[in-house]
Amino acid sequence: MTRTGPVGREAELRLLDEVLAGRGTDGPRVVDLTGAAGIGKSRLLTELCLRARSRGMGVLRGRATEYERHTPYGLFTDAFADLDPDLLRPGTGPASTLATAASPVLRGIGEGALGGGAAGDGDTGHGSGHGQGQGGRRDGFGGGGAGPREGGAGRAGGEAAAPYTDRFAVHRATARLLAALSRTGSGLLIALDDLHWADPASLELLDHLVRHPPHAPVLIAVARRDRQTSASLAAALTRGVDTGAVLRLGLGPLPERDCVERLAPGLRPARAARLYAASGGNPLYFLTLLQQDGTGARSPLGGLGSLLLDELTPLTPAQRRTVEAVAVLGDHATPELLAELAPGPAGELDATLRALALRDLTRPGPAGSWTLRHPVLRTVVHENADHRSRILMHRTAAEALARSGAPAPVRAHHVEQALTGWDPAGAAVLLEAAALASATAPASSAHWLAAVLRVLPEGPRYAGQRLALMLDRARALSVCGELQAGRDLLAEVIDTVPPHDDSGLRPAAVTLCASLERHLGRYARAEALLRRELSRSPAPPPSDLLALGIELGSSAPHSTPYPTVRADVLRTRELARRLGDGAAEADALALMALGEAYEGGLDAAARYADRADALLETLSDRDLALRGESRARLSAASFYLERYGEAERHADRGLALARRVGPPHILSHLLQCKANVLMSTCRLHPALELVEEAETIARGIGSPDLLALALANKAQVLLASLPPGNPESLAVAEEAAAVAGPRTSWWASLAWCVLGFAALFAGKPERARTAMLRAARPDLSGLQPSMRPLFLEALVTATVAGGDLGSADGWAALATADAQRLGLPTQRASALRSTAQLLAARGRTAEAAEAYARAAGEAARSGATLWEAQSLLLGASLAADGPAEAMWHRGRGLAESGGAHLLTGFADLIRPTAPAPSPPPPPLPGLTPREREISALVAEGLTTAAIAARLHLSPRTVDTHLSHIYRKTGVTTRSALAALTARATPAP
C-alpha cells in the first residue's frame, strides 16, 4: 500500500525536504511548526521523521506532556529513549564518553544521574532536607554570606558545598553528544512535539541549542502552540527566523477540498460542507465530528471538549476507569501500573484495552505502554474524572513507582497531584526531588518547594521550617531567571525573622536579597538594606557582620565609588583578623584589591592582591570551595594591574571551583575574566568560546547587568576575531547597550564603551562618539580610571574621524596625563596611539609612525599581544618602506597566530610594496568611484568641509561616504585611510 503524506500540506513538505537535504549544516538548523491544537503539527512532524529516516538520518523523537511540566528534561529524556543503547556503551566512541556529562538529560535526574546536590533524607519534621546549612546556597547569589546555622555555629563563608553539577555544562555536553551521534550516520534529527508543555529545564536546553547549534549535521524540529510558548524561547526562535537559522511553518486550516476528499471520501456533499464549516478546517475537530452519531454537523457549546466527552459516554465503568488511569499515568501507562490503578478480574484489563483500541481512544505505545489518541483527549479525560478518584489514582501511581525504584523527580508529579493537605511523607518526596534538581533544573526545584509551602501548616511549630524553605526557594529562583520573585520572597523572610533570631536565617536572607538587588541593577536599595541590617539593635553576631560587610563592599565599584565603602571594607577585614577568620579576610582583601585597581590605586591594589592570594593558599579545601568570587575579583584586579599571567591563574583556579560547586553567576564572571586575558594576549578562539558560555549563563540567570557585561565582552572578542566589515560585533554591542539601558553602573558603562569601539570599526564614528560620551558622562566619571586612556583612545579616534581636531587634542592630552600617572604599559600604549592619530591627521606621518612603534613596544612589555599587533600595523601604514615592512610582518604574524582576523584583514590591505618592480596596484577593492574619489582627497589632507566644497556635496553626504569607506576597508582613522589610499595609488 502506498504511504501518503499529511493532508493538504504539500507546500510545507517541499520546504521540509529542502531542509533535510541540508541536514542542519546548509540552511536552517531548526524547523519551527506552529499552529492550533489538532491542526496537524504532530502529523507533519511524524512525516518529517519518516523522511529523515529514509535519508539515513538518525531520529530522536520526544513529546512533552501537559501534566508532567516539571519533570526535569522530560522532553529530551523521552527523545533519548529512542537511542540505541549500544551507542553509549563505554569504550564505543565519543558519544559514550559524553553520556555521563549529559546524564540528567539522557536518564533524568535521580538515582544514577548527575543531580544538583545530595538527595534529601526525607525528614520534614525540622528542616527542608534541601538547603539547610550551605547545601542550597551554593546555587544562589551571594558568595560570602552565612547560611542558616546548625547548632548555633556559623561563620562568614559558611559550610563546604556538596558536589555540584553546572546545568550549563550539561547543556554543552548535550550539544557535543548530539554532534557525536550525528556523525555515526548520515546526520541526526531531534523532533520535539508539544513543546508548549515542556518543562523549564528542557526549554532552557533547547534555547541553548538554538543559540549555539552543534557544529555537525544536526537538525532540530519542534511543534508547538505559538501562544503557549515561553517568551524567551519564542524570542530565540524568532531571532533565528530573522537570521535564516530557523524555518518557521505556521499551519492554518486545511482547504475544504483536501479536508473532505482526503479525510472523508464518499461523504455526501451537504453533510461534508456542514462538517467542514463546523470544524473550521481543523482536521482533529473534523474527524471528531465525523465520528459522532447522527447525520447533521453540530458545533456544541463546549466545542471540541464536549465532542470528545461524548466519545466516553458509551464506555463501561471498567473502560472509563482504564481510560482515566491512562490519562493519569501518561508515559508510564504500562499494563503493570494500569492494573494497580484500575484493578479488576484476571484478563479484564487486556479485554478492556482491546475494546478501547477498537474505539480509537487508546493506542499502543513503546515498550508495551498505552497512550490516548491525542493530548487534547488526555486533558479532557483527566479534567473530567471524579476528583477523589483522580487523587487516589495519583497516590497509587506514586506508591507503585516508588516500589519500582523510580527516583523522586519522576514520582513528584503524582505526589503533588495527590496532595490535599499536609502529608509529611509526600512532602519528603517533593523535597528530595527539589534537592536533586537544585543545580540542573532550578525552576523545577522552586516549583516543588512551592508545592510543599502551599500545604505546610501555619503556626509556630512549622515556622522555622517555613522560613528555611522560603530561603531555599529564593535561592532556586535566583538562578533560573526569576530574580524579582526571589527578591520578593526574601523580603518576606526578612520581615518575618526577628532581629534577635540566632538561626542564621536573617543574615543569609539579607545578604542574598542584597545580591539580588545588585544583579537587578538596584545598587542603592542593596546598600540601604545592608546598612540598615548592620546598624540594627541588637547588633548582628560578629560572623554575620563579616558576611554583611563583604556584601556591602560588593556594591563597589558597580555604582558606588569604592572610596565611599573603603572604610567599611577595612573594618570588615580587621574584624576578620581579630576573629582569626582567614577565609573572610581573604574575601575582604580581594574586594580591596579590586576596588583600588579600578580606581587606579595600583600600589595598594597589588599589595592587597598578593596578601589575599597568600591567604587563599593557606585555606582548607572546605573553605576554598566557597572562594570562587574572591578568585574572580583577584583575576579582575590582576588584569587591571596588567599582570596577565596572574589574572589567568586566578581565573583558572576559580573556574575549577565554580564548575564544581557553583554558583552560576560567579562562573560567568570567571569566564569573562579569563576571556579578557585571552583577548588581550591575542588568543581569540578560546576567548570566544568562553564569552559565549558566559552569555548563556547570564541569559539563564536573568540579571540585566550581568548580561550586558557578557554581551559587551562577547562583542569586543568578536570585533577582533571577525574580518573587516562583518556586522556581527556591532549587533551584539548594540544589544549590550540596549540591555544596559539607562543604568549608569560600571558594567553598563563598559557596554556603552564597547559599543563605541564596535561602531568605530563599522565605519560609524559619530555613533561611536555618542556612545563613548554616553558612557563617560559629562565629568568622565563613567570611565574606569585605571583604563581611561584606552577608552579615551576610542573617543579621540571618533573625534578625529569627524574632523574636530581641537576636541581630540583635549582627550589625547588627558589620556597622556592619565597614562603617566598610572604607569601601566598597555595604557601608555593607548595614549601613544591617540597622539599618533593626531600627528597623522596633521600630516606629520613620520612622527606618527614613531609614536605607533613606541606604543607597540609598550604593549609588548606587558604581554598585550593584540594591542602590540594593532600598534605595529597602524605604524606600518605610515612608516617608510624599510621599517614599515618589518612592522607589517611582525604585526601580521602576531595577529594571524592569535586569530585576529580584523587585523589580518587590515594588514592585507596595507601590505608593503615589494622592492622588485611590479604591476601598479589596483584601486581600492570594493569601493565605488565616488568613494575612491573621496579617499584620494582624504589622502591629500583635505577636511570634510573642503572635500564637500570640492565635490559640490554636503558635509553630511561626505561623512556618509566616509563611514561606508571605513566599514569596507576596516580602517577607523583618516590617517590610516590616507596611508591605505597612497599604497593603492600608482606612483606618477
N, C-alpha and C positions, 0 to 999 in steps of 0.2 A: 504494500500500500504506500502511495506517495505521501510523504510528510508535507504538510502545508504550514506556512508561517502564520504569524498573528494576523488577524483580520484587519484589513484597512490600514496597514502600517508599511506599505511598500516603500514610501519615500524615506521613512526612518530606517528601514532595513538597508537601503542603499548606503546611507551615511554610516551605519554601523559596520558594513562590510569594508568601507574605506578606512575606518579606524582600525579594524582588525588587521588590515594589510600593513598598517604602520606599526602594529604591536607595541604601542606606547612609546616608541622611540622616534618615529617620524610622524608628526601630527599630534592630535590631542592625546593626553595621557589619562584623562578621566572622562567618562561618559556620565552625564547627569540626567536621569529620566525623572521628570516631574509630572504630576497630574493628580486628579481627584481619586478617591477610593473607588476601586472597581473599574478604572478606566483602561486597564491593560498594561500597567507598568511591569508587573511580575511576569506576565506572559511574554512581553518583549525581552525582558532580562533573561528568561529561560531560553528564548531563541538565540540571543547573543551567546549564551554559554554553549549551546549546541554547535553554533557556527565556529566558535573558538576551538572547540574540541576537534572539529573536522579539519582544522588547520594545524593540528598537532600541538596546540597550546594546552598547558595545564590549567585547570579551572578549580578555584576555591569559591564556594558559594555559601554565604551566611544570611540569616534573616533575623532582624530584631523583632521582639515581641512586646505587646503593649503592657503586660503585667510584670515583666522582668526588667524594667528600665534601669534598675540599679545593680544588676549583676555585672561586676566589672569585666570589661572586654568581652561581654557575652556575644556581641555581634561577630567579632573576629574569632573567638573560640569556636563558634558554630561553623564558621568558614573553614578553619583549620581542621575540623573534624573530617573533612573530605580528603585530607592529605594522606598519602601512602606513608605509613609509619616507618617503612624501610629507609625512606629518605633521611630520617632523623636519627637512625641508629648510630651510636658512637663510632667514629672512625670511617664513616661512609662519605665524607666530603665536607665542604664549607658549611652547608646547611646544618649538619649535625653539631658543629661547634658553636653555632649561633643559637641553637634551640634553648640552651639553658638561660641565656640572657633574655630571650623573648618568652620565657616560661609563663609569665602571667597572662600573656595573650594566647599562647598555644593551649594551655590547660586550665586557665582560670586561676584565680587567687585562692590559695588554700593549701591543703596538705601537699607537700612535694613541690609547691610553686614558690616563686620568689615573691614574698609579700612585703608589706611595709615594715612591720615590726613583729615582735613576738606575739603570738596569739594570746588573747586574754585568758585568764584562768577560769572565767565563768562565774566568779564570785561577785555578785552585785549587792552584797549587803552593806559594804563600807566604802567602796570605790568603784570607779568606772571599769577597771581592768584594762583600760585603753591608754590613758595618758597620765597616770599617777607618776610622780617623780618627773623625770625628763623624757619618758618614752614618747610622749606626744609632741613635746616642744621642739624636738629636732626638725619637725616638718614645717613649723610655723615661722613667722618673722621674729626678729629679736634674738641676737646671738648671745647676749651676756646676761639675760635676766634669769632670776631664780624661778624655779617652778614650785608647785606645791610641795611642802616639806613632809617627809615621813619621819615620825618620831620626834618632831621639833627641830631636827638638824637641817641646816640648809646653808648654801654659800653661793656667792656670785659665780656664775658659770655652771652651776648645777651638777647633775649626775652624768655619768657617761651614757652616751646614747646606745640604743640597741642597733643591731645591723639594719641598714637602710638600703632600699633599692630606689634609685632615682628613676621616676617614671619617664623622664625624658630620655634616659639611657635605654629604657625598654622600647620607646618609640624608634630610636635609632637602630637598635638591634633588630626590631621587626622589619624595618625598611631593608636592612642588609640581608636578612633572611629571605625576604621576598625576592630580592635581586638574585641571591644564590639559587633559589628554587627555579627562577625563570630560566636559568642557564642549564638546567638539567634536561630541557626540552626545547620547544620552539617558542618559548615565551610563556607568560602567565597572566591569566585573567582572574581578578578578585571581584566577584559580584556580590554586592551588599544590598539586600532587599529590606523594605520598610524602614529606611534609615531614620525617619521621623520618630521612631520609637527606640532608637539606640540609646544605650547607657552613656553617661558623660565621658567615661574613660575611652570608650570606642570612638566617640565623636572627636575627642582630643587627638587620638591616634590618627584618625582619618584626616583631620586638619593638618597634622604634621606631614602626612604622605602627600597631601595636595600641595602644600607649600614647598616641600622638599622631596620630590618624586625620586624613587630609586633610579640610579643610572644603569638601567637594564631594561629588557623588553617586558615591562610590567604594565598592564592596563588595569585600571580600576573603573568599575561601573557601579553606580548607585541608583536606587529607585526610592523616591520619597514623595511625600505630600508637601508641597512648597510652603504652605502657610504654617506648617507644624515643625519646620526645621529651625534649629537654633540660629540666632542672628550671626554668631561668629562663624559658624560653618557656612551659612548662606553667603556671607561676605567673602570667605575664602574661595568658594566655588565661583562666585560672580567675578572675582578678580582673575581667576583662571580663564573664565569665558572671555574677558577683555584681552588677555594675552594670547589666546588661542590654545592654552593648555587643557581647557575643558570644553567638551562638546555638550551643550545643553539641548535636550529634546523635550519640549513641553507637549504632552499628549492631550489632545482635545477630544470631543465627542466623535464617534465613528459616523461616517456618512450613512444615510439611511439605506442606500442600496447595499453597501457592504454588510451592514448590521443585519438586515433582513435576509438577503440571499445567502450569506455565508453562515450565519448563526441559526437561522430557522428556515431552511429551504422548504418550499411547498406550503408555507403558511398562506392562508387566504389574504389577499391584498388589504382588505378592510381591517382585519384584525392586526395585520402586521403594522399598518400605519398607526393604529391606536397604541400598540405596544411601543413602537419607536417613539411616538410623541410623549408617552408617559415616562419612558426611560431617559429621555434627553440624550440619547446616543451613548449612554454608559452601558458597556456590554454586560457587566455584572447585574445591573438593575434590569436590563432587558431579559437576560436568561432567567432571573428570579421571577419576573412577571410571567415568563413563558411557562414556568413550572406550576403556576397557580391553577387551581380548578376553575372552571367557568370559561366562557367564551369572550368576555369583554375585558379589555385592559382597564385597570383602575390605578389610581395613584392615592393610596391610603394616606390618612393624616400623618401617620408615623413614618412614612416614606419607606426606605429600604429596610430599616429595622423591623417595621411591622410585617413586611413581606417575609423576612427571614424567620420571625417568630411564628408566622403561620405554618412554616415547614415543620415546626416542632409539635404542633397541636396533635397530629395523629400518633405520636410516639407512645409506647407503653411506658409505665413507670420505670422499668429496668432500663429501657433505651434512653429515657430522659436523664436518668441518673448517670448513665455511662457518658452521654454527651457532655453533661456538666463536669464530670470527672476529667474528661479530655481537655475541656476549657480551663480547668483549674491547673492541671499538670503542665500544660504547654508542651515544651520539648521533652519532658520526662514522662510522657504518656505511654509507658510500656505496659504490656499485659500484667506484669507483676504488680506495678503500682496501681493500675486500674482496678485490679482485683481487691486491693485494700480500700480504695475509695468507694467502689461500687460493688460490694460483696454480694454474692448470690450462689445458687446451687452450682455444682460442678458442671461445666460445659456451657452454662448460660452466657458467660462473657463472650465466648467465641461466637455463639449464635447471634448475640446482640450486635457485636462488631460487624458481622457479615450483613445483618439487616440494615445497619446504619450506612454501610458502604454502598449497598444497593440503592439507598435513597440519596446517595452522593452527599451525605452530611459529613462523613469521616472518610479519610483516605489513608492508606498505609504510608508510613514514613520510614526513615532509615533505621536499621538495627531492630526491626520488629516493632517500632513505635507506631503510634497513630496520631493523626492531626485532623483538625476540622478543615472543611473545604476552603475557607477563606478567613483571613484575620478578622474581617468585619463580622463574620458569623461567630467567631470566638468571643468577640466583645459582646454581641447580643446575648449569647448563651450565658456568659459569666455574669453580666449585669442583671439578668432577669432570673437567675437562680434564687431559690429561697435563701434569705440572708443567713439564718442559723445553719442551714445545711452547707452553704458555701464556706462558712468559717470552720465548721467541723472538717470539711474536706481538706482545707489548707492545713489545719492542725495535724490531720492524719498524714498528709503528704510530708510535712516537716519531720514527723516522727519516723516515717518509713525511710526517708532519705538519710536521716541520722543513723539508722540501723545499717544502712548500706555503706556507710563511711563517707557520705558526701560532706565536703567542707562547709564551714559556716556561711560563706558568701552565697553558696547555692541554696542553702536552707533558709537564708534570711528573708527571701521574698515571701515564702509561705508563712514563716513565723510572724512577719509584720502583718500580713493579711488576716492572721488568726487572732491578733491582739485586740482584746476588747476592754482590757483593764490591766492593772499591774500584775505581771507574771514574771517573777524572778528568773525562772528557767528560760523563758522566751527572751527576756532582756539580755541574759548571758550570751545567747547565740548572736543577738544583734551586736553586742559589744565586741564579741570575738571577731565577727565579720568586719566591724569598723576598724579594729586594730590591724587586721590583716590587710585592709585596703588603704590604710592611712597614707602610705607613701606613693603607691602606684595608682590608686583611684580615690583621691581625697574627696571628690564630690559624693561618691557613694558612701564613704566613711561618714561625712557630715550628715547625709540623709538618714543613715541608720542610727546615729546618735540622736538626731531629732525625733526619730520614732520612739526611742526609749524615753526621752524627755517628755513626750506627749502623755505617756502613761505612768510616769514616775509620780507617786503620791506626793501631795503637798505636806507641809508640816516639818517640825524641827528634826524628826528622826532622819529624814532624807535630804535635809537642807544642804549639808556638806557635799553629798554625792551629786546633787543637782548642780551646784556651782562648779564642781570638778568636771562634770560632763559638759556644761556650757563652755568652760575654758577649752576643753578638748575639741569641741565642735568649732569654736572660733579659730583654733589652730588649723583645723582641716579646711575651713572656709578661706583662711588666709592664703592658702597655696593653690586654690583651684579657681581663682579669678573673682572671688566674692569678698573683696576687701571691705566694702562698706557693710555688708551683712555681718562679717566677723567683728568689725569695729563696734557695731551697734550691740552685738551680743556681749562684748567685753564691757561696754559701758554699763550694761545691766548688772554684770557681775560686780563691777567696782562700786556701783550704787548700793549693792546688797551686802557686800562683805564689810563688817565694821572695821574701823581703823585699828582697833586693838587685836584683831584676829591674828593668830600666830601660825596658821596653817600654811602660809606661803602663797595662798591663792591671790591675795590682793596685789602684792608686788609683781607677781607673774602676769596678772591681768593688766596692770598699769603699764609695764614695760612693753608687753605685746601690743596693747592699744596704741601706745605712743609710736611704736614702729609702724603700725598700720596707718596711722595718721600721716606719718612721714612718707610712706610709699603712696599714699593718696595725694601727696603734694601739699598737705596741710601742716606745715612745719610749725607755725605759730601755735596751733592747737596742741601739737605734740609737746612743745616746750612748756606751755602753760600747765598741761596735765602733770608733767614730771615735777615742775617746780612746786605745784600745789601739794603733791604727794611728799616731796622732800621736806616741806615746811610744816606738815601736819603735826598734831599733838594727839597722842604721844608719838615721839619720833620713831620712824621705822628702825628695826634692828640693824646693826652695822652691815650684816651681809646683804640686806635689802638696799641699804644706802649705796653699796657698791654697784649693784645692778642698775639702780635708778640713775646714779651718776654717770655710768658708762653710756646708758641710753641717751641721757641728756647731751653728752658730748657728741653723740652721733648726729645731732642736728646740724653740726658744723662740718664742712663749710657749705652745706647744701643751700641753706637760705640764711642762716645765722652766721655772721662773720666769726671766725674762730676766736679772735681776741675777746669776744663777749662771753665765751664759755671757758676760756683758758683757765681762769681761777677755779671754776667748778671741777674741771678735769684734774687739775693739780691736786685739789683736795681729795678727790677720789683716789688718786694714786697714793697719796700719803696715808689715807685710811687703809688701803690695801697693804701697804708696807707695814703699818702697825699691827695689822691682823695676821701678818705672815702669809698672805694670800698671793702667791706668785702668779697664779693664773690671772687674777683680776688686775694685778699690777701690769702684767704684760698687755692686757686689753687696754688699760689706760694709756700706757706708753705708745701703743700703736695708734691710738686716737691722737695723741700729742704729735707724733711723727707726721701723720697725715695733715693735721691742721697747720703745723709750721711749714711743711713742704708746700702746701697750697699757697700760703701767704708769702712765701719767699724767704722765710727764716731758715735758711738751708743748714747752717751750722747746728742749730738746735735740733732740727729735724733729723740730721744724721746721727746725733748723739742718742736721741730717743729711739730711733730705729735700731741702732746697734744694741742698746740696752734691752729693748723688747725682744729682739732676736735671741740674745743670750738667755733671757729668762725662759723663752719658749723651749729652748734646748734642754732645760732642766726639768720640764714638766713630765709627768707620767702620761702614758697613753690615754688613761682615763680623762685627764684634764685636757690633753691635746685634742681629744675628739670634738671639743666644742670651741676650738680656736680658729675655725675657718675664716671668720670675719676679720680677726686680727691679722691673719695672713694676707687677706685681701687689702687691708689698709697699709700694711707694710710693703706689699707689692706696688701699690699706687704711689706711696711716698718715695720708694726707691726709684720708680720710673721718673717722677718729677725731679729727683736728685740726679738723674741721668746715670744711675748705677744699674744698667740694664741687666747685667748678669744676676745681681741680687734680686731685682724685680722678678725675673723669670723663676729664680729658685723659690721665692716666696709663693708665687702663683702655683708652681708645680706642687709644693708641699700642701698648699691649701686645697688644690683640686683633688689631691689624693684623699684628703679628709672629707671634702664636700661630697664627692661621689660615693663615699661610704656611709656618711651619717647625715648629709644634708646640712641645712635646708636649701631649697632650690634657689632662693633669691641670692644667697651667698655664692652658690655655684655660678650663677650668671655673672656676678661681679668678678669672680676669679677668672672666668673665661675671657672676659673683656680686658682684665689686667694683662693676661698673657698675650692676648691678641694685639694690644697696643705695643708691647715689647717686640713681638714678631714683625709688626708692620714697620716700626722704626728701624729695626735691624734688617729689613728687606727680606722677610720670609713670608711672602704674601699668601701662598696657597694654604698653608696650615692656619694662618691668621683668619682667612675667610671661613674655614670650617668652624673655627671657634666662635666667631661672631654670629654665624648662622645658628649655632646651637644656643648661644646666649639669647638671641632674638626669640627662638622658640620658647625658651623658659619664661622670658619676660611676658610674652603674649599669654602663656598659660596662667601666670600669676595674676595678671590684671593690673599691674602698677603702671600708671601713665609715665611717671618719671623714669622708671627702670626701662620701659620700652623705648622711650625717647633716647635714652643713653645707648641702648643696644642698637637701635636703628642708626644713630649717628656714627657709632663705631663701625657698623657694617658699611655705611656709605663711604667713610674715608678709606676703608680697605678696598672696597670696590673701585673707588676713584683711581687708586694706584694700580690695581690689578687689571683693569679693562683698558682696551686701546682707545686712543683719542676719538672723540665723537660719540662714544657709547653713552646713551642717556640713562642707563640704569642707576648709576650713582646719584644723579640729580633727583631721580624719582624717589629713591629711598631717603635722601636727605630732606626732601620736601615733606615726606611722611613723618620723619622725625620731628621736624619743626611744627607740623600740624598737631602731632600728639603732645608736644611740649606746650602748645597753645600760648596763653598769655602769662604763664608762670615765669618767674624770674629766678628760679633756683639755679644752682651750679650746673646740674645736668641739662636743664632747659637751655641755659646759655651755651653750653657745649653744642647742643643740637643746632642752634642758630649759627654758631661759628662754622660747623661742618657744612651747613647749607651754603655759607659764604664761599668756602673753598670749592664745593661742587659746582656752584653757579659760575665761578671764575673759569673753570675748565670746560664748562658748557658754552662758553662764549657769551655770558650774560653779566658783564661787570657791574652794571647798575643794580641788578638783583643781588649780586654779591655784596656790594657796598651797603645796601639797605639791610641785608641780613646781619652783617657784621656790626653795624651801628645799633641794630635792634638787640643784639647780644650784649654789646658793650655798655649800653645806657649812656646818658649824657656825660656822666662823670667817669666813665670807663670802669666802674666798679663791677660790672658784669663779667669782665675778662679776668681769668685766673691770673693773679700777679706773677706766679712763677713761670707762666707760659705766655705772658703777654707779648713778648717780641714775635713769637710765631703767629699769634692772632693778628697783630698789627701788620705783619707782612701781607696778609690777605687784604687788609684794608688799604695798604699802600698800593698793592697791585691793582685793585679795583679803581682806586682814585687816579692812578697814572693812566690806566686804560681810558678813563673818562676825560683825560687832558687837564685835570686840576692838579698841577704840579705843586702849587703853593700849599694846599692842604696835605698832599702827600709828604712834603718836606717836614711838616709838623709831626705826622705819625712816625716817619722814619727816625726823626731826632729822639722822640720818646722811646722808640724801640731800642735805639743805641744806648740811651741812658739806662734803661731797664736791664739790658744785657750786661752792661758793665757792672751794675750793682749786683746782679745775680752771679756772674762769673761762671755760668754754665755754657759749655762749648756749643751745644745744639742751639741754644737761644742766641748766642753770639753769631752763629751761622745765619739764623733768621734775620737778625738786624743787618748783617752784611749784605744779604740778598736784597733787602729793602733799599739799602744805599745804592747797590749796583743798578737796580731798576731806574732810579732817578738819574744816575750818571748816564746810563744808556739813553734815557729819554731826552737828555740834553746833548746827545751826540758825542759824549766822551766814552767811546766804546772800549778803548784800551784800559782805561781806569775801571770801567765796569767789569771787564773780563778779569782783571786782577782781583777785584772785590769778590767775584764769584769763586775764584780759585782759593782765596783765603777762607771763604765760607765752607768750601769742600774740606779744607784742612781741619777746620774746627769740628765739623760733623764727624770726620774720621777719628778725631781724638776721643770722642765719646762712644764711638761704635754705631752711630746713627747712619747706617749704610744707605738707607733710602734718601735721606737729605744730602748725603755726600754725592750720590749719583745725580740727583737733581741739580745740585750746585755745579757739578762738573759739566753737565750737558748745557746748562744755561750759559756758562762761561765759554764753552766750546763754540756756541753760536755767535760769539762776539770776538773771540781771540784771533790772533794772527795764525797763519796756517800751521806752523810748527807746533806751538802749544795747543792749538785747537785740536789737532789730530790726537795728541796724547790724552788730552782731557776727554775727548769723544770716546776713544777706545776704552779707557778705564770706566767712564760713566756708563757706557752702554753695557760693558761686561758685568758691572755690578747690578744693573737693572735687570739684565737678562737672567742672571743666576738666581735672582730673588723673585722672578715672576712679575716684575713691574712693567706691564705692557704699556701703560701710559707713557713711561719714559722711553722704552724701546721704540715705540711708535714715533715719539718726538725725535729721538736720535736718528731714525732712518730718514726723517725729513731734513735734518741738518747735516747729513753725512759730509765730512770734509772733502774738498776737491782733491782727487788723486793728483800726484805730481806729474804723471805722464799725460801727454795730450789725450783728450777725449772729446767726443761729440758734445755740443752745447747741451746743457741740462734742459729738460722740458719745462714748460711753465708749471706753476704750482698745480698739482693734480687736484681735481675735484672742484676748483673754483670757477665761477662764471667769469666772463670777460670783464664785467663791471667790478667784481671782487678783486680780480688781478690788477685792475687799474688802480683801485683804492690801495691795495697792498704796495704798489710801486710808489705811490705818493707818500705813504707812511714811511717807506724806506728813504725817501728824500728828506724826511724830518718834518713834514707838514702836519699841523694840528688838525683837529676835526673841523674847526671853523674854516681853515684855509682850504682844506680838501673840498668842503661844501661849496665855497666860493668858486674854486677852480672848475668843478664839475656841474655847477648850477643846480645843486641839490640842497635840501635842508640838512642841518646838522643831525637831526633825528634820523634821517634816512642813512646818513653816513654811519652813525652809530649802529644802526640795524645791520648794515653790511658788515661792519667790523665784528659784530657778535657772531654772524654766520662764519666769517673767516676764522675767528678764534676756535669755534667749535670744530670746523673741518680740519684745521691744521694741528690742533692740540696745544697751541701756544696760548699764553694768557697775558702777554705784555706787548706793547708796541715795539719795544726794543727787540724782543725775540722775533716778532713778525718781520721787522726790518731786516734782521740778520738772515732769516729764512728766505725772504724775497731776494736779497742780494745773492745768496748762493744759487738760487734757481734762475737768476737772470744772466744770460750770456755776457761775457766781457766784451767791451767795444773793440 
